[in-house]
Amino acid sequence: MFISELRKRTVFFLISSAIIILILLLIPLVEHIINASLMNYFDLVLLEGRLIQKDGAAASQMSETSISLLVNFFHLIKIILWMAIVIIAVRFINFLVFHVALRNSTQNEISSLIRTILSIIVCIVAFFIIFQSQYPTVQLAPLFTGSTILGIVVGLALQDTLGNLFAGIALQADQPFQVGDVINLQKNSWTGVVEQVSWRGVKIRTFQNKIVVISNAVLGKEFIEVAPRDNLNARIVFFNTLYSASPSRTIHLIREAVRQVENVSPKIRPVVRIRNLGDNGIDWEIKYWLEDYTKYNDTDALIRQRVWYVFQRENIHFAFPTRTLHIEKQGVEPNFTETVNEIFDRLSDVPLFAPLTDEETQQIAETVEAKIFSNGEKIVRRGQEGKSMFVIHRGSVKVQINEDGKIKVLRNLSEGDFFGEMGLFTGEPRTATVVATEETEVLEIKHTCLKPILEANPELVERFGDIIEERRASLNQINAQHTTDPQDSKAGMFDSIRKFFGLGS
């Protein structure tokens, strides 16, 4: 495509230049023939640079005017043709320099501006030279320098245009921003992505998908905040907590939640720090770095959402104004609460707890913790220490592992399914990562919930061991894994459970 365009422009340049040069070579001949005909028609001869009649009388006014018009006509034709050659040559050279030599340059805006200015300068200089060659007796300098009134009028008329031009030259030379950068004009409160930079002004697309065109003269007087597209730009999100919340625990929980948010750069760890000790609680700020700054609004919103979910799970409360008069002191109820009866019904349907009596199931139901996770959050991570299991009360999750840098989904679980039982019964590290695929509520059953039941009824160890072995065997068969001898594996499972719970053999 590029070679074809180059070939086409080269052919056009050569043919058009050849035609114009041929016409310029023929013009003197045509001019001589027409001039001779007119002089014969008016019976004139040229003597010492003057036109006179053949009989020696002075030439008439009409004959001199006709000859003068003819001469000026051919002069103008020559000026036009020579200027046509100059324009064609300038355009061809511009194409060779700026489209061939600099086609890989990233500074397209400044290249376009330089090309326009150089083209105008070359054309003006060429016009002066060509005009002087055709009219050597006419002095152009006094004509332009003496036209003071004309210069003032033109200067006032082009004041804004020239202001935009020179401001554009200054901006292009300094290069404070480029196409694709996010800029914020503080005086006019415009924020958007730069789409075009020209000699006249800058075009930005706002985050409301509107186009704003700002002249260079106005832009040169603005305070401009630039977020370069190839830079890790930071954002700050604010939140608050009650004074009863542990600062160290809050920093750890929020930082880990922010690191998992999409578009947050993993190259720089997010910073969670206390901004102020306010009247109502602790004021916090989260400083994080974005991979794509044009999506900062969505990323800010997602971080605030994750903060809310972390607070719900970890029983951390936002600070409310203390100036409000409370008639009755009430605890802040979470939006997601489950009654003990609902939890009991859910646990009764879990096959793993089939060996338990209703009283034992009720005992576990009173001690479990309900936790809420948003879409995309990791509930457990592979390799993480585990001393609990989870039952899905609402929502769904996917179980996945990382093989050779690629995510492999082992299975999908929904309401009523459970996972992490090996961590509950043996304390083994997590063998896979479990991620919520929608807003999901899980019931966490910890090691301390089950220990009193096993201590009171040790024979449950074998019954739990049988169920866990059957489940693990079916999962291994699905994943096409080889297992050891079932009897050895079962005996090892019994020993692991007893050892983990501190039970005698």
Secondary structure as UniProt FT lines:
FT   HELIX           2..41
FT   TURN            42..43
FT   STRAND          44..47
FT   TURN            48..49
FT   STRAND          50..53
FT   TURN            54..55
FT   HELIX           61..94
FT   HELIX           95..101
FT   TURN            102..104
FT   HELIX           108..134
FT   TURN            136..137
FT   HELIX           140..145
FT   HELIX           148..157
FT   HELIX           159..174
FT   TURN            179..180
FT   STRAND          182..185
FT   TURN            186..189
FT   STRAND          190..197
FT   STRAND          201..206
FT   TURN            207..208
FT   STRAND          211..215
FT   HELIX           216..219
FT   TURN            220..221
FT   STRAND          224..227
FT   TURN            229..230
FT   STRAND          233..241
FT   TURN            243..244
FT   HELIX           247..259
FT   TURN            262..263
FT   TURN            266..267
FT   STRAND          271..277
FT   STRAND          282..290
FT   HELIX           293..295
FT   HELIX           296..314
FT   TURN            322..323
FT   HELIX           340..348
FT   HELIX           351..353
FT   TURN            354..355
FT   HELIX           358..365
FT   TURN            366..367
FT   STRAND          369..373
FT   TURN            375..376
FT   STRAND          378..380
FT   TURN            382..383
FT   STRAND          388..394
FT   STRAND          397..403
FT   TURN            404..405
FT   STRAND          406..413
FT   TURN            415..416
FT   STRAND          418..419
FT   HELIX           421..426
FT   STRAND          433..436
FT   STRAND          440..446
FT   HELIX           447..456
FT   TURN            458..459
FT   HELIX           460..478
FT   TURN            479..480
FT   HELIX           486..501
//
